[in-house]
Structure formats: C-alpha cells, structure tokens
Amino acid sequence: MTTQTYLGLDIAKRKFDAALLCNGHTRHKQFSNNPDGFTQLQRWLQQYALGHVHAALEATGTYGDALALFLYRLGCRVSVINPARIKAFAQSELSRNKTDAVDAALIARFTAAHQPPAWAPPPPEQHQLQVLARRIEALQTMRHQEHNRLELEGADSPITASLRDHVAHLEQQIEQLQQTLRAHLHAHPTLQRQRELLETIPGIGETTAVKLLAEIPHLRDYRSARQAAAYAGLSPRQRQSGSSVHGRTRLSKTGNARVRRALYLPAVVAMRHNPLLQKFAARLLAAGKPKMAVVGAVMRKLLHQAYGVLKHGVPFDPHHAQAN
C-alpha cells in the first residue's frame, strides 16, 4: 500500500504555515511566501514526506496562487478548498484553538479525511484574463470611492484638486487596461467566441461575460449546471427541522463571491428583458417569494444559461432553453 502524505497550508501575505501529516504524525514549519520559501518547502518535503503528497489550502484571496502552482508543477496533488468546509470540519472536531499552525494541521486532517478533488491551474490565457479583469474591478472600486470623497468635499477644500487628479488618473488606467483586455481576447479566438456566446443571453453584457470567463475558467467542463451554481454559491440552502422550524430558503453563499457580484445587476436586467427569466421571476413573485430571493434564483438560472451556451457552443435560444 502506497504511503500518502497530507500537506495542510495556511496562507498569509508574507508567510505560510505548513503542516505535514504522515503515518499519524504531524510536523509543522513556517516559510516565507515567496520563491525562496517555496524552495525551502520543497527541501522540507524531500526530507520528511513519504510517498505521494496531497497538498491543500483554502480558497481565500490570491496569496496562495503562486504556491499552489509551484506544488502542482512539483507533481503534488493540490486541492483548493472552500473555507466554509474547513470551518465546518473544525466545528465537528470541537476545535477551540485558532492559530496559523493549528489551522494548517486542521487542513491536513481535513484532506486526509475527505480527499478533496484535485485542482488544476487555468490555461495561461485564462489566467491573464483573470488578472486583467480583477485589476480593472479593483480600479473601478477605487474610482467609486474617490468620487464619493469628492462629493463630500467643498470646492474650496485643499484636497479637491488631488481627488480630481486621482479620479482622472484612475479613469485613464481603467481605459488602458480595458483596451489591453480586448486585445487579449482578440488574440485568443476561443475566449473571444465564448464571450460572444455569453453576450447572446439577454441580461449578460460584455463586462459580465468577461467576469464569468475570468472567474470560472472551466465553466463548460462542469458535469452539470448545478455544479457551476454550487461553485458560485448560488445553490439554495433550506432551513427546516421537524414541524416547527421552517426558515426561508437562502443562497448558500459558500462559493466564489466575485461571480455572485458579477451576476446581481444582470439578473435584475434579465427579470425585465430575458423572456424565460421574466416569466420565471413573475411566477416566483406571484407565489409570494421575497424580491431578493427571486433575484438570487434568477442569478442561478442566468448562470445555468451561461453554462448551456458554453457547453453546447451555440448562441442562446429561448425556445431551445425552454424545451430543456
């Protein structure tokens, strides 16, 4: 029987904690979150790991991306886990302590117990699309914040000129990156075609299409639309117990929050202009569902339609979609 080693990783901006679980024994060490730290981790694994290494880290931000890619290229099985699953596992163990070292060991034990699926990095062109889309989104958020500050300042404020200059600079940066993004799509016909397919869905425009492609690189590779919805945290979660507890059904929200943010306004638009979703929303509202619950349901259906056009490689057809 092949020995399996489990590597739990708790990631921070400048460092990461590693817990190595092998044959019931756990070792712990901290490394710098940079290429030198990665090399030291490799030597540590060569010294103490036995058999194949299954490494795992939480899907929190971008600080673990480089390390996940390094371990993948090293030949390790890498899993990127929803933090909600780790939290639930900690509760099941009645874990009371929370330190970086404890969290790394917890992730290692979770990996050994549940064997989470392997992660694979997106293709380089998909990664570049994600980097560009996220940077544009960050700059747009900064621009919105500076606009708000500008509105609060009077014309004679000593910082008004600085705020205006910063807003102008941000707008210039956003425009330049949007041009770079369009050139990137044009240079990769598959991505361009996928974006065009998504834009045939009423409610999804260029911005939303790009965000979906950037945040769900393998959208069409899911076995079902339900899996894609689960990844985005758009699956419904019921709250019911016995005959007395009947809570409202809500979105699980244990998934990619960027996808949910990207779909909110398109869902509102789709409720007015997407023929299938217009009827769907009207039916739910007539049944007494709260408006926000209806918007969430439309977001999920919109992602189902996005999955459909990409999976089959054909433009959106309301008659075909209704038949299915």
Secondary structure, DSSP 4 states (H G I P E B T S, - for coil): ---EEEEEEEE-SSEEEEEEEETTEEEEEEEESSHHHHHHHHHHHHHH--SEEEEEEE--SSTTHHHHHHHHHHT-EEEEE-HHHHHHHHHHTT-----HHHHHHHHHHHHHHH-PPPP-PPPHHHHHHHHHHHHHHHHHHHHHHHHHHHHHS-TT-TTHHHHHHHHHHHHHHHHHHHHHHHHHHHH-HHHHHHHHHHTTSTT--HHHHHHHHHH-TTGGGSSSHHHHHHHTT-SEEEEEETTTEEEEEEE---S-HHHHHHHHHHHHHHHHH-HHHHHHHHHHHHTT--HHHHHHHHHHHHHHHHHHHHHHTS---HHHHHH-
